[in-house]
Amino acid sequence: MHSYFTIQPIEEILYKDKASKFIGFAYLVKDEKEIKEKLDHLRNLHSKATHHCYAYRLGLDKNNYRANDDGEPNGTAGKPILGQIDSFGITNCLIVIVRYFGGTKLGVSGLIDAYKECAKETIEASTIIELRILDYYELKCSYENINKIYQIVNNYKATITAQQLDNQSVFIIATEQDASSFFESKLTDEQIEFSFLERK
């Protein structure tokens, strides 16, 4: 797997059912800190809403996930939202459905259908995008070898994300996963010190 699918953020997709308003939000997120920030923002923005239900899935292996009913009957909100995330095959995303209760109870099956449909419409209204998986490396070299670094970067689908030029220069470089083995071989051939940092 050299890429994954996620979404471009979108806000305020409105779905109504028996006077209750369901407002959908979709966010591209990378970690739980970002998720907390988005949820705090929405709770402040819609402080009078009855519920702020959500689900997220994170990571390339998609093993980090959560579904939250926020006071709705167990399994009627978070699980249907997560089900829609999975049906679209996306990750690194947070879907939040804010509900304003309209006075008429929907029942368990009605709630499940409403949260499922609002999540579906929210994801459909956003743009699903394919992102390449990147491997990040730290490279160290003498000042005299800096041009070698630039040449390797140009030849191996790599991007310099940070650099500190000095007698002992340090670079943070991202390269596409499918080019990583060739990238590492070239660095070894050129006797450039490197260490693998992370994949994301």
C-alpha positions in Angstrom: 0.0 0.0 0.0 1.6 3.3 -1.2 -1.4 5.6 -0.7 -4.6 6.0 1.4 -7.9 7.8 1.0 -9.1 10.6 3.2 -11.3 13.8 2.8 -11.1 17.5 2.3 -12.9 19.2 5.2 -16.5 20.4 4.8 -18.8 22.0 7.3 -22.6 22.3 8.0 -24.3 19.7 5.9 -27.9 20.0 7.1 -30.2 17.0 7.4 -33.7 17.2 9.0 -36.0 14.5 10.5 -39.2 15.2 12.3 -38.2 18.8 13.3 -34.8 17.6 14.6 -31.8 19.2 12.8 -28.7 17.2 12.2 -25.6 19.2 11.1 -22.7 17.3 9.6 -19.0 18.2 9.8 -16.1 16.4 8.2 -12.4 17.0 9.1 -9.1 15.8 7.9 -7.2 15.0 11.1 -3.8 13.4 11.9 -4.0 12.7 15.6 -6.2 12.8 18.7 -5.0 16.2 19.7 -6.4 17.6 16.5 -9.7 15.7 17.1 -10.1 17.2 20.6 -9.5 20.7 19.2 -12.2 20.2 16.5 -14.7 18.8 19.0 -14.0 21.7 21.5 -14.5 24.2 18.7 -17.9 22.7 17.7 -19.1 22.4 21.3 -18.4 26.1 21.7 -19.9 27.0 18.3 -23.1 24.9 18.9 -23.3 25.2 22.7 -27.1 24.9 22.7 -27.2 21.7 20.6 -28.6 18.6 22.3 -25.8 16.2 21.2 -22.4 16.3 19.5 -22.0 12.7 18.2 -18.9 11.7 16.3 -16.6 9.0 15.0 -13.1 8.9 13.7 -10.6 6.6 12.2 -6.8 7.3 12.2 -3.7 5.7 10.8 -2.6 3.8 7.8 -3.6 0.5 9.4 -6.9 2.1 10.5 -6.7 0.5 13.9 -7.2 3.7 15.9 -10.9 4.6 16.0 -13.7 5.7 18.2 -17.4 6.1 18.1 -19.2 8.4 20.6 -23.0 8.6 21.1 -22.8 11.7 23.4 -26.0 10.8 25.3 -28.0 9.2 22.5 -29.1 5.6 23.2 -26.2 3.2 22.9 -25.1 2.4 19.4 -27.6 4.8 17.7 -25.2 7.6 16.6 -21.4 7.0 16.8 -21.6 3.5 15.3 -23.6 4.5 12.2 -21.2 7.4 11.7 -18.2 5.1 11.9 -20.0 2.7 9.5 -20.1 5.4 6.9 -16.4 6.2 7.3 -15.6 2.6 6.7 -18.0 2.2 3.8 -16.1 5.0 2.0 -12.8 3.4 2.9 -11.3 6.5 4.3 -9.0 7.2 7.3 -7.4 10.2 9.1 -10.9 11.7 9.3 -13.4 12.9 11.9 -17.1 13.1 11.3 -19.2 15.0 13.8 -23.0 15.2 13.7 -24.5 18.0 15.8 -28.2 17.5 16.7 -30.8 20.0 17.8 -33.7 18.1 19.2 -37.0 19.1 17.5 -39.4 17.8 20.1 -40.4 14.5 18.5 -38.5 11.3 19.5 -37.2 9.3 16.5 -36.8 5.9 18.3 -33.8 3.7 18.0 -34.1 2.8 14.4 -35.0 6.4 13.4 -31.9 7.7 15.2 -29.7 5.1 13.5 -31.1 6.1 10.1 -30.8 9.8 10.7 -27.1 9.7 11.9 -26.2 7.3 9.1 -27.8 9.4 6.4 -26.4 12.7 7.7 -22.9 11.1 7.9 -23.3 9.7 4.4 -24.4 13.1 2.9 -21.5 14.9 4.8 -18.9 12.6 3.3 -20.5 12.7 -0.1 -20.4 16.5 0.0 -16.7 16.5 0.8 -14.0 15.6 -1.7 -12.4 12.2 -1.2 -8.7 12.5 -2.0 -5.9 10.0 -2.4 -2.7 10.9 -0.5 0.7 9.2 -1.0 2.3 7.6 2.0 5.5 9.3 2.9 8.6 8.1 4.8 10.5 10.7 6.8 14.3 10.7 7.3 16.9 12.7 9.1 20.1 13.2 7.1 23.4 14.6 8.4 26.2 15.6 6.2 29.2 18.0 6.0 28.7 21.3 4.4 30.8 20.1 1.4 28.2 17.4 0.6 25.1 19.5 0.7 24.9 19.5 -3.1 24.8 15.7 -3.1 21.7 15.9 -0.8 19.9 18.3 -3.3 20.7 16.0 -6.2 19.4 12.9 -4.4 16.2 14.8 -3.4 15.6 15.8 -7.0 16.0 12.2 -8.3 14.0 10.2 -5.7 10.6 11.8 -5.3 11.8 13.5 -2.1 11.0 16.8 -0.4 13.1 18.7 2.1 10.7 19.6 5.0 13.3 21.2 7.2 17.0 22.0 7.1 19.8 23.5 9.2 22.9 24.4 7.2 26.1 24.3 9.2 29.4 22.5 9.3 27.3 19.5 10.2 24.1 20.1 8.2 20.9 18.4 9.1 17.9 17.8 6.8 14.5 16.3 7.4 13.4 14.7 4.1 10.1 13.1 3.1 10.1 10.6 0.2 7.2 8.5 -1.2 7.1 5.1 0.3 7.6 3.3 -3.0 10.8 5.1 -3.6 12.2 4.7 0.0 14.4 1.6 -0.7 16.1 3.3 -3.7 16.5 6.4 -1.6 18.2 4.6 1.2 20.5 2.7 -1.2 21.6 5.9 -2.7 22.3 7.5 0.6 24.4 4.4 1.6 26.3 4.6 -1.7 27.1 8.2 -1.1 28.1 7.5 2.5 25.5 10.0 3.9 24.4 9.4 7.5 20.7 8.9 7.8 18.0 7.6 10.2 14.4 6.7 9.6 12.0 8.9 11.5 8.4 7.9 10.7 5.9 6.8 8.1 2.6 8.7 7.6 
